[in-house]
Amino acid sequence: MRKIASNYIFLPDYPLVKYGYVVLEGREVKEVVDTGGVMRETAGVEFYGGMIVASFLLERERYRWRAGDSLLSFLTECYRCREGAGEGLALLQGADWQRMVFREETVIERLL
């Protein structure tokens, strides 16, 4: 099993988690672990800066955001309109994490 950690994790059917990690079996999410906001170095856990999200958000022609848009409102709406998470994870980087809004330099990249 692979474990991937990030500053934030927000996936369909899971609440927002700060400094948690995702447990994967193949490309399927088996569990999202909430560490209570405290991330410790753990053997075998890969860390990526940003927010882990569902990879279907890479469909840019369908999912578009603008600078200043609320991250959580946007993601919640995208997840509500789509059944299930699908396979794979993506990493959202460059957002304003204190205000939880998109910035011009926000990008999303495939993790797996």
C-alpha positions as a LaTeX table, in Angstrom:
\begin{tabular}{lrrr}
\hline
Residue & $x$ (\AA) & $y$ (\AA) & $z$ (\AA) \\
\hline
Met1 & 0.00 & 0.00 & 0.00 \\
Arg2 & 1.16 & 3.49 & $-0.87$ \\
Lys3 & 0.72 & 6.48 & 1.44 \\
Ile4 & 0.68 & 10.04 & 0.14 \\
Ala5 & 0.56 & 13.07 & 2.46 \\
Ser6 & $-0.09$ & 16.73 & 1.75 \\
Asn7 & $-0.80$ & 20.05 & 3.45 \\
Tyr8 & $-4.48$ & 19.47 & 2.68 \\
Ile9 & $-6.57$ & 16.61 & 1.35 \\
Phe10 & $-10.06$ & 17.16 & $-0.01$ \\
Leu11 & $-11.58$ & 14.22 & $-1.86$ \\
Pro12 & $-15.17$ & 13.24 & $-2.66$ \\
Asp13 & $-16.90$ & 11.56 & 0.29 \\
Tyr14 & $-14.24$ & 12.80 & 2.75 \\
Pro15 & $-14.04$ & 16.00 & 4.83 \\
Leu16 & $-11.20$ & 18.48 & 4.41 \\
Val17 & $-8.11$ & 17.15 & 6.20 \\
Lys18 & $-5.06$ & 19.23 & 7.11 \\
Tyr19 & $-1.70$ & 17.41 & 7.19 \\
Gly20 & $-3.20$ & 13.98 & 6.67 \\
Tyr21 & $-2.42$ & 11.22 & 4.25 \\
Val22 & $-4.16$ & 9.01 & 1.73 \\
Val23 & $-3.76$ & 5.23 & 1.79 \\
Leu24 & $-3.87$ & 3.76 & $-1.70$ \\
Glu25 & $-4.23$ & 0.25 & $-3.00$ \\
Gly26 & $-3.21$ & 0.50 & $-6.62$ \\
Arg27 & $-4.95$ & 3.68 & $-7.79$ \\
Glu28 & $-7.89$ & 3.30 & $-5.42$ \\
Val29 & $-8.24$ & 5.37 & $-2.24$ \\
Lys30 & $-8.76$ & 3.00 & 0.67 \\
Glu31 & $-8.60$ & 5.55 & 3.47 \\
Val32 & $-7.94$ & 9.20 & 4.24 \\
Val33 & $-6.13$ & 9.49 & 7.56 \\
Asp34 & $-6.69$ & 12.62 & 9.64 \\
Thr35 & $-3.61$ & 13.22 & 11.82 \\
Gly36 & $-5.31$ & 16.01 & 13.74 \\
Gly37 & $-3.32$ & 18.64 & 11.88 \\
Val38 & 0.05 & 17.33 & 13.08 \\
Met39 & 2.26 & 15.69 & 10.48 \\
Arg40 & 5.14 & 13.58 & 11.70 \\
Glu41 & 7.82 & 12.05 & 9.56 \\
Thr42 & 6.73 & 8.49 & 8.93 \\
Ala43 & 8.66 & 5.90 & 6.96 \\
Gly44 & 7.13 & 5.17 & 3.58 \\
Val45 & 4.91 & 8.28 & 3.42 \\
Glu46 & 5.44 & 10.54 & 0.39 \\
Phe47 & 4.76 & 14.26 & 1.01 \\
Tyr48 & 3.56 & 16.76 & $-1.61$ \\
Gly49 & 2.99 & 20.46 & $-0.91$ \\
Gly50 & $-0.50$ & 21.67 & $-1.78$ \\
Met51 & $-3.89$ & 19.95 & $-1.76$ \\
Ile52 & $-4.66$ & 16.42 & $-2.92$ \\
Val53 & $-7.88$ & 16.37 & $-4.96$ \\
Ala54 & $-9.67$ & 14.00 & $-7.35$ \\
Ser55 & $-7.90$ & 13.69 & $-10.72$ \\
Phe56 & $-11.08$ & 14.29 & $-12.72$ \\
Leu57 & $-10.53$ & 17.99 & $-11.97$ \\
Leu58 & $-7.79$ & 17.84 & $-14.63$ \\
Glu59 & $-10.60$ & 18.00 & $-17.25$ \\
Arg60 & $-9.93$ & 21.72 & $-17.81$ \\
Glu61 & $-12.64$ & 22.19 & $-20.42$ \\
Arg62 & $-15.21$ & 21.18 & $-17.79$ \\
Tyr63 & $-13.72$ & 22.48 & $-14.52$ \\
Arg64 & $-12.55$ & 26.10 & $-14.62$ \\
Trp65 & $-11.81$ & 28.50 & $-11.82$ \\
Arg66 & $-10.82$ & 32.15 & $-11.55$ \\
Ala67 & $-8.51$ & 33.94 & $-9.16$ \\
Gly68 & $-10.42$ & 34.79 & $-6.00$ \\
Asp69 & $-12.88$ & 31.87 & $-6.28$ \\
Ser70 & $-13.34$ & 29.93 & $-3.05$ \\
Leu71 & $-11.44$ & 26.63 & $-3.18$ \\
Leu72 & $-13.79$ & 24.70 & $-0.93$ \\
Ser73 & $-17.00$ & 25.97 & $-2.55$ \\
Phe74 & $-15.65$ & 25.19 & $-6.03$ \\
Leu75 & $-14.44$ & 21.70 & $-5.09$ \\
Thr76 & $-17.60$ & 20.87 & $-3.15$ \\
Glu77 & $-19.74$ & 21.81 & $-6.16$ \\
Cys78 & $-17.55$ & 19.79 & $-8.56$ \\
Tyr79 & $-17.76$ & 16.76 & $-6.29$ \\
Arg80 & $-21.51$ & 17.15 & $-5.80$ \\
Cys81 & $-22.11$ & 17.17 & $-9.56$ \\
Arg82 & $-20.06$ & 14.04 & $-10.22$ \\
Glu83 & $-20.71$ & 10.56 & $-8.91$ \\
Gly84 & $-17.68$ & 9.07 & $-7.13$ \\
Ala85 & $-14.07$ & 10.11 & $-7.19$ \\
Gly86 & $-13.03$ & 8.03 & $-10.17$ \\
Glu87 & $-9.47$ & 6.81 & $-10.22$ \\
Gly88 & $-6.34$ & 8.76 & $-9.58$ \\
Leu89 & $-5.29$ & 11.78 & $-7.61$ \\
Ala90 & $-4.20$ & 15.28 & $-8.56$ \\
Leu91 & $-2.28$ & 17.97 & $-6.70$ \\
Leu92 & $-3.53$ & 21.55 & $-6.51$ \\
Gln93 & $-0.68$ & 24.01 & $-5.92$ \\
Gly94 & $-0.20$ & 27.76 & $-5.73$ \\
Ala95 & $-3.50$ & 28.67 & $-4.05$ \\
Asp96 & $-3.86$ & 31.18 & $-1.23$ \\
Trp97 & $-4.04$ & 28.65 & 1.61 \\
Gln98 & $-4.77$ & 31.19 & 4.35 \\
Arg99 & $-7.84$ & 32.53 & 2.58 \\
Met100 & $-8.56$ & 29.21 & 0.76 \\
Val101 & $-9.00$ & 30.88 & $-2.63$ \\
Phe102 & $-7.57$ & 30.32 & $-6.09$ \\
Arg103 & $-4.80$ & 32.61 & $-7.34$ \\
Glu104 & $-3.65$ & 33.33 & $-10.91$ \\
Glu105 & $-0.71$ & 30.95 & $-10.39$ \\
Thr106 & $-2.84$ & 28.06 & $-9.10$ \\
Val107 & $-2.15$ & 24.86 & $-11.06$ \\
Ile108 & $-3.32$ & 21.30 & $-10.91$ \\
Glu109 & $-1.10$ & 18.34 & $-11.84$ \\
Arg110 & $-1.64$ & 14.61 & $-11.96$ \\
Leu111 & $-0.20$ & 12.66 & $-9.03$ \\
Leu112 & $-1.38$ & 9.24 & $-10.21$ \\
\hline
\end{tabular}
